[in-house]
Amino acid sequence: MLIGHQGKRPKIDPTAWVAPDATICGDVTIGPGARILHGARIIGEGGGAIRIGRCCIIMENAVVRGSPRHSCLIGDYCLIGPNAHVTGAELENEVFVATGAAIFHGARVGHGSEVRVHATVHLRTRLDPGTTVPIGWVAVGDPAGILPPDRHNDIWAVQESLNFPDWVYGFDRATPDLMRHVTERLSDTLGAHESDTLLGS
């Protein structure tokens, strides 16, 4: 399903293929030979741009999102596995993102890197070309430290200063009633979907 959002319409190369039950919304450009499989969601939120390169494969139920603060750029020959989540990040060419992996706002994943099953690349994290994040592990920082999930305190020691609420939503973590502010802002932003236009499939 193709959806116009805030005056932006998806642009899909004629040699690409989008499954009829996938959703492509807003300022999204899909390159030649790309394949967007069943149930995938590619959402350019609030005018946020998404660029998907040549021969990229976005598998079943994957989510790729861009926002006004964080566009999402996926280079050529990348594969985003089933149920993976890529938001506001930049993936260079030939990156493999396995099933259930998550890559967050402002992350940069270098050429030929692998983010394996259920691994996480945190916001504002930089992976050098050819880096592997093992199954279930967490990459955090610039340059990235790669840690097993049971080392939460070490992960948090890096992640805390990255200030997820400020970087993503514009509110410092110490803001009183933080979740009230975050959800009210998101409600306003997401309310813009009321005027979306269905363009077809």
The 8 nearest C-alpha neighbors of each residue, nearest first, counted from 0:
[[1, 200, 22, 199, 21, 19, 23, 20],
 [0, 2, 23, 198, 199, 200, 24, 22],
 [3, 1, 24, 197, 198, 196, 23, 25],
 [4, 2, 8, 196, 25, 195, 7, 24],
 [3, 5, 25, 195, 7, 6, 2, 24],
 [6, 4, 7, 46, 3, 45, 195, 25],
 [5, 7, 4, 3, 8, 25, 46, 195],
 [8, 6, 25, 26, 4, 3, 5, 9],
 [7, 9, 3, 25, 26, 10, 6, 4],
 [8, 10, 27, 26, 25, 28, 11, 24],
 [11, 9, 28, 27, 29, 8, 12, 26],
 [10, 12, 29, 28, 13, 9, 30, 15],
 [11, 13, 31, 30, 15, 14, 29, 10],
 [14, 12, 15, 11, 31, 16, 32, 30],
 [13, 15, 32, 31, 12, 16, 33, 30],
 [16, 14, 32, 33, 31, 12, 13, 34],
 [17, 15, 34, 35, 33, 18, 14, 32],
 [16, 18, 35, 34, 36, 19, 21, 15],
 [19, 17, 36, 37, 21, 20, 35, 16],
 [18, 20, 21, 200, 0, 17, 37, 22],
 [21, 19, 38, 18, 37, 0, 22, 39],
 [20, 22, 38, 39, 18, 37, 19, 40],
 [23, 21, 0, 40, 41, 1, 24, 39],
 [24, 22, 41, 1, 42, 0, 2, 40],
 [25, 23, 2, 42, 43, 3, 1, 41],
 [26, 24, 4, 43, 7, 8, 3, 9],
 [25, 27, 48, 7, 43, 9, 8, 46],
 [26, 28, 9, 49, 25, 48, 50, 10],
 [29, 27, 10, 50, 11, 9, 51, 49],
 [30, 28, 11, 51, 12, 50, 10, 52],
 [29, 31, 52, 53, 12, 33, 51, 28],
 [32, 30, 53, 12, 15, 14, 33, 54],
 [31, 33, 54, 15, 14, 53, 30, 34],
 [34, 32, 54, 55, 15, 31, 53, 56],
 [35, 33, 56, 16, 15, 17, 36, 57],
 [34, 36, 17, 57, 18, 56, 16, 58],
 [37, 35, 58, 18, 59, 39, 57, 34],
 [36, 38, 59, 18, 21, 20, 39, 60],
 [37, 39, 60, 21, 59, 20, 40, 36],
 [38, 40, 60, 21, 61, 59, 37, 36],
 [41, 39, 62, 22, 21, 42, 23, 63],
 [40, 42, 63, 23, 64, 62, 22, 24],
 [43, 41, 24, 64, 44, 23, 40, 63],
 [44, 42, 65, 47, 25, 26, 48, 64],
 [45, 43, 66, 47, 46, 65, 42, 25],
 [46, 44, 47, 67, 66, 188, 43, 5],
 [45, 47, 44, 67, 43, 26, 48, 5],
 [48, 46, 66, 67, 65, 43, 44, 70],
 [49, 47, 70, 26, 43, 65, 27, 46],
 [48, 50, 27, 71, 65, 72, 70, 43],
 [49, 51, 72, 28, 27, 73, 29, 71],
 [52, 50, 73, 29, 30, 28, 74, 72],
 [53, 51, 75, 30, 74, 55, 73, 29],
 [52, 54, 75, 30, 31, 55, 33, 32],
 [55, 53, 33, 32, 76, 31, 75, 56],
 [56, 54, 33, 77, 76, 53, 78, 52],
 [55, 57, 78, 34, 33, 58, 35, 79],
 [58, 56, 35, 79, 36, 78, 34, 55],
 [59, 57, 81, 36, 80, 61, 79, 56],
 [58, 60, 81, 37, 36, 39, 38, 61],
 [59, 61, 39, 38, 82, 81, 62, 58],
 [60, 62, 82, 83, 39, 81, 59, 58],
 [63, 61, 40, 84, 39, 41, 85, 83],
 [62, 64, 41, 85, 86, 84, 40, 42],
 [65, 63, 86, 42, 43, 41, 87, 85],
 [64, 66, 70, 43, 47, 87, 71, 48],
 [65, 67, 47, 44, 69, 68, 70, 45],
 [68, 66, 47, 46, 69, 45, 70, 44],
 [67, 69, 66, 70, 47, 167, 87, 65],
 [70, 68, 87, 66, 67, 65, 104, 71],
 [69, 71, 65, 87, 48, 47, 66, 49],
 [70, 72, 87, 49, 88, 65, 89, 48],
 [73, 71, 89, 50, 49, 90, 51, 88],
 [72, 74, 90, 51, 89, 50, 52, 91],
 [75, 73, 92, 91, 52, 90, 51, 72],
 [74, 76, 52, 53, 92, 77, 55, 93],
 [77, 75, 93, 55, 54, 92, 53, 74],
 [78, 76, 93, 55, 94, 75, 95, 92],
 [77, 79, 56, 95, 55, 96, 57, 80],
 [80, 78, 96, 57, 58, 56, 97, 95],
 [81, 79, 98, 97, 58, 83, 96, 78],
 [80, 82, 59, 98, 58, 61, 83, 60],
 [83, 81, 61, 99, 60, 98, 80, 84],
 [84, 82, 99, 100, 61, 81, 98, 80],
 [83, 85, 101, 62, 61, 63, 102, 100],
 [86, 84, 102, 63, 101, 103, 62, 64],
 [87, 85, 64, 103, 104, 88, 63, 65],
 [86, 88, 104, 71, 69, 70, 65, 105],
 [89, 87, 106, 71, 105, 104, 86, 107],
 [90, 88, 72, 107, 71, 73, 106, 108],
 [91, 89, 73, 108, 74, 107, 72, 109],
 [90, 92, 110, 74, 109, 108, 73, 89],
 [91, 93, 74, 75, 110, 94, 76, 77],
 [94, 92, 77, 111, 76, 110, 75, 95],
 [93, 95, 111, 77, 112, 92, 113, 110],
 [94, 96, 113, 78, 77, 114, 97, 79],
 [97, 95, 79, 114, 80, 113, 78, 115],
 [98, 96, 80, 115, 116, 100, 114, 95],
 [97, 99, 80, 81, 116, 83, 100, 82],
 [98, 100, 83, 117, 82, 116, 97, 81],
 [99, 101, 117, 83, 118, 116, 98, 97],
 [102, 100, 84, 119, 83, 85, 120, 118],
 [103, 101, 120, 85, 119, 121, 84, 86],
 [102, 104, 122, 86, 121, 106, 88, 85],
 [105, 103, 87, 122, 88, 86, 106, 69],
 [104, 106, 123, 88, 122, 87, 103, 107],
 [107, 105, 123, 124, 88, 122, 104, 125],
 [108, 106, 125, 89, 90, 88, 126, 124],
 [107, 109, 90, 126, 125, 91, 89, 106],
 [108, 110, 128, 127, 91, 126, 112, 107],
 [111, 109, 128, 91, 92, 112, 93, 94],
 [110, 112, 93, 94, 129, 128, 109, 92],
 [113, 111, 129, 130, 94, 110, 131, 128],
 [114, 112, 131, 95, 115, 94, 96, 132],
 [115, 113, 96, 132, 131, 118, 97, 95],
 [114, 116, 97, 134, 133, 118, 113, 132],
 [117, 115, 97, 134, 98, 118, 100, 99],
 [118, 116, 100, 99, 135, 134, 115, 98],
 [117, 119, 135, 100, 136, 134, 116, 115],
 [120, 118, 137, 101, 100, 102, 121, 138],
 [119, 121, 102, 138, 137, 101, 139, 103],
 [122, 120, 139, 103, 124, 119, 138, 102],
 [121, 123, 103, 104, 106, 105, 124, 120],
 [124, 122, 105, 106, 104, 121, 140, 125],
 [123, 125, 140, 106, 141, 139, 122, 121],
 [126, 124, 107, 141, 142, 143, 106, 108],
 [125, 127, 108, 109, 143, 130, 107, 128],
 [126, 128, 109, 130, 129, 125, 108, 142],
 [129, 127, 109, 110, 130, 112, 111, 126],
 [128, 130, 112, 111, 110, 127, 131, 109],
 [131, 129, 112, 128, 127, 126, 113, 132],
 [132, 130, 113, 112, 114, 133, 129, 115],
 [131, 133, 114, 115, 136, 113, 118, 145],
 [134, 132, 136, 115, 131, 135, 118, 114],
 [133, 135, 116, 115, 118, 136, 117, 132],
 [134, 136, 118, 117, 133, 116, 148, 137],
 [137, 135, 147, 118, 133, 148, 134, 146],
 [136, 138, 119, 146, 145, 118, 120, 147],
 [139, 137, 145, 120, 144, 143, 119, 121],
 [138, 140, 143, 121, 124, 144, 120, 137],
 [141, 139, 143, 124, 142, 144, 157, 125],
 [142, 140, 143, 125, 124, 123, 139, 126],
 [141, 143, 125, 140, 126, 144, 124, 127],
 [144, 142, 140, 141, 139, 125, 138, 126],
 [143, 145, 139, 138, 140, 146, 142, 141],
 [146, 144, 138, 137, 143, 139, 132, 136],
 [147, 145, 137, 136, 144, 148, 138, 150],
 [146, 148, 136, 149, 150, 137, 145, 135],
 [149, 147, 150, 136, 151, 137, 146, 135],
 [148, 150, 147, 151, 146, 152, 136, 154],
 [151, 149, 148, 153, 152, 147, 154, 146],
 [150, 152, 154, 153, 149, 155, 148, 147],
 [151, 153, 155, 154, 150, 156, 149, 157],
 [152, 154, 156, 155, 151, 150, 157, 146],
 [153, 155, 151, 152, 156, 157, 158, 150],
 [156, 154, 158, 152, 157, 153, 159, 151],
 [155, 157, 153, 154, 158, 159, 152, 160],
 [158, 156, 155, 154, 159, 160, 140, 139],
 [157, 159, 155, 161, 160, 156, 154, 139],
 [160, 158, 161, 155, 162, 157, 156, 163],
 [159, 161, 162, 158, 157, 156, 163, 155],
 [160, 162, 158, 159, 163, 157, 123, 122],
 [163, 161, 160, 165, 159, 164, 166, 172],
 [162, 164, 166, 165, 167, 161, 122, 172],
 [165, 163, 168, 167, 170, 162, 166, 172],
 [166, 164, 169, 170, 171, 168, 163, 162],
 [165, 167, 163, 164, 169, 168, 162, 161],
 [166, 168, 164, 165, 163, 169, 104, 68],
 [169, 167, 164, 165, 170, 166, 181, 163],
 [170, 168, 165, 166, 167, 164, 171, 181],
 [171, 169, 165, 164, 168, 172, 174, 177],
 [170, 172, 165, 173, 174, 164, 169, 162],
 [171, 173, 174, 164, 170, 162, 165, 177],
 [174, 172, 171, 175, 177, 170, 176, 164],
 [173, 175, 177, 171, 172, 176, 170, 180],
 [176, 174, 177, 173, 172, 178, 180, 179],
 [177, 175, 179, 178, 174, 180, 173, 181],
 [178, 176, 174, 180, 175, 179, 181, 172],
 [177, 179, 181, 180, 176, 182, 183, 175],
 [178, 180, 176, 182, 177, 181, 183, 184],
 [181, 179, 183, 177, 178, 182, 184, 176],
 [182, 180, 178, 184, 183, 179, 185, 177],
 [181, 183, 185, 184, 179, 180, 186, 178],
 [184, 182, 186, 180, 185, 181, 179, 187],
 [185, 183, 187, 181, 186, 182, 180, 188],
 [186, 184, 182, 188, 187, 183, 189, 181],
 [185, 187, 183, 189, 184, 188, 190, 182],
 [188, 186, 190, 184, 185, 189, 183, 191],
 [189, 187, 185, 190, 186, 191, 184, 45],
 [190, 188, 191, 186, 187, 185, 192, 45],
 [189, 191, 187, 192, 188, 186, 193, 185],
 [190, 192, 189, 193, 188, 194, 187, 5],
 [193, 191, 195, 190, 194, 189, 4, 5],
 [194, 192, 191, 195, 190, 189, 196, 4],
 [193, 195, 192, 191, 196, 4, 5, 190],
 [196, 194, 4, 192, 3, 193, 2, 197],
 [197, 195, 3, 2, 198, 194, 4, 1],
 [196, 198, 2, 199, 1, 3, 195, 0],
 [199, 197, 1, 2, 196, 3, 200, 0],
 [200, 198, 1, 0, 197, 2, 196, 19],
 [199, 0, 1, 19, 198, 20, 17, 18]]
